[in-house]
């Protein structure tokens, strides 16, 4: 069985022309930035249920330069919403991180530090398209897009493809090679009271978070906690996203991120390596492929195949997280089988 998705580059099932006209069941998946995670969930469930011994999750996309330009009617919103410029996602990201920095006393230097790390890691990744290291000073001095985020604090949509093969234990043993087990996958949609892309309103009281819900579900299903994870991928559409998602996924407390960055904890050699391949900032965000790209990076880390960007000490557990409009998140926990 095969499951695949693309947001803007056509129906994924047209890939059968290239993969071979075998009659395999192929289901199209389209779930925003969680498309890859949703395809992987479907593939995993097909194998676990016994419906397939091998399943494929695939995603690809090609987007024009610049910010995404969705139409309001596609998201159940009035035309006036688009006329006011609120469909431009960079405005949402700027507003959300500005509030977060204020509430938890985090400086803009932390935003620059996230991007600086991403470009440094991307320079070690032959698949990244941004492979030139940038200094924090360059990043802060780049043109302002939406305060407090500069141009070099944003990824661009980009283009690319990714695929993951899921097999049952018997098939994996027959194929040989180092295996990585999916401990859990969880996909969640936004709860009441969350502040999301294309749903930017805030009721009274404490904010909720779809990322907190998805990560909690993934950890509970895997039987592990955030403290057990050796290598992490979190959504970094822009620098602020990585900062917020580290706390929402349970890897630190709100407001602790600036210290983690300053102490080098999120570096490849740190105690919590984050976005070791450069994340979206260095790789772009082709929507259909982005979540699977995260999984592939963690799988390669757990197999010890990442060369100059390899996390030391034989990592055993990895975690991935994606987030996107209109408030959907997908998380996975992966384990090296040794």
C-alpha positions, 0 to 999 in steps of 0.5 A: 500500500502507498500513501502520499501527498502534495499541496501544490504540485499535483496528485501524489498517486500520479507517481505510479507512472514512475514507481511501476504500474503494479496495481498497488493501492495508492491513497492521496493525502492532503493535510496541510503541513501535517501531510507527511505525518498523516501519510506516515500514520496511514502507512504505519496503521496499514502495517500494524493492522496486517493489511500490508507487510510493506507500505510507502509514505511519500510526499513532494511539492514545488512552491513559487518564491515568497510567502504562501498565498492561499485564498480565504475561501479555501479555508472557510474565511470571508474575502475581507480577511484576505483583503486585509492581508491576513492570509499572508502567513508571515503576519501571523508568525510575527504576531504570535512570536512577538506575544510569546517573547513579551510574555516570557521575557525572551530577546530577539537575540534568541531568534537570531541564535536559532537561525544561526544554528540552522544555517550552520547545520545546513552547511553540513547537509548536502541535501540542504539548499541554504548551505552558507553559514550566517552570523547572528549579526547578519540575521538581525540586520536582514530586512524586516519582514514582520516584526520581530522576524527578519528575512533570514529568520524565515524559511521559504516554501521551496521544492523537494520530495521525500519517502519512507518505507514502513515494513513489518518485523518479518520483512525488515529482518529479511531485508536486513540492515539497521532498522528503526522502529516507529514507537508512535505517531500522533496527529491532532487538530486544534482545540478550543482556545488555540491561536493558529494560522487562519484562526488568529483569535484568542479567548479569555484564559490560558492558551491551548496548543495543538502541538502540546496535544500531539506531542503528549499523545505521541509520548504516551503511546510510545511509553517514553517522555521528552527527557528520554529523547536523544535527537529532535526535529521541530517545525521551524517555519521561522525562528520563533516556531522552534522556540515555541515548539521546544516548550510545547513539546515538553523539552523545556519550560516556557522562557527557558529557550534563550538559556538553552541556546546560549549554553549550546544545548540544542547544538549537534554536540549538545544534550538536546540536538535540535534540527540537525539537518538545518530544519526548514530554515535550511531545507525549505518547506515543500509541504508534502515532503517536509514532515517526512524529511524530518523523519528521514533525518532522525532515522539516519541519525539513529543509524549513525549515517549523518557524517559531519552532523552526526549526533555523538554517543549512538542516539537511541530515541528520536522525535519529530514534530510538524505544525501548520494551518489551520492548526494541525500537528503531527509527532513521531517517536522513533527508536533505533533497533540494535 
